[in-house]
Amino acid sequence: MSEQASETSRQQRTVHDLLADARARLDRPDPHRAAAMVGRGAILVDTRPGWQRDQEGELPGALVIERNHLEWRLDPASDARIPEAADHDVTWIVVCSEGYSSSLAAASLQDIGLRNATDLDGGYQAWKKAFGTAVT
């Protein structure tokens, strides 16, 4: 391997690096703390695709915004924003199936100024284990 190729391989980042960087700046609540946050006004956002929600179950009370629309719907400056995206102070808790893609999504939301964005540690699977399909 050439010296240049060796240097390039050391500099290449992986999805694991990206995930670690995202999670390093998120305060990821477990399901019980997330439910308490919702009680204080945080908004759950289920980003799972329809087929996955059909297969795994719905998350009661969550807004459903699939991942490919997320930033446009939650950015208060976007013409495509939802009414709940009133300002940059809203607390968004992003939920995917297991808490991986939601970490990347929450970091992306922080990148556009949504400083209170985070994701559910363990995703929908952790929520379902803690509560079934409803908050108790």
Secondary structure as UniProt FT lines:
FT   HELIX           3..11
FT   HELIX           15..24
FT   HELIX           31..39
FT   TURN            40..41
FT   STRAND          43..46
FT   HELIX           50..56
FT   TURN            60..61
FT   STRAND          63..64
FT   HELIX           67..69
FT   HELIX           70..74
FT   TURN            76..77
FT   TURN            79..80
FT   TURN            83..84
FT   TURN            88..89
FT   STRAND          92..95
FT   HELIX           101..111
FT   TURN            112..113
FT   TURN            115..116
FT   STRAND          118..119
FT   TURN            121..122
FT   HELIX           123..131
FT   TURN            132..133
//
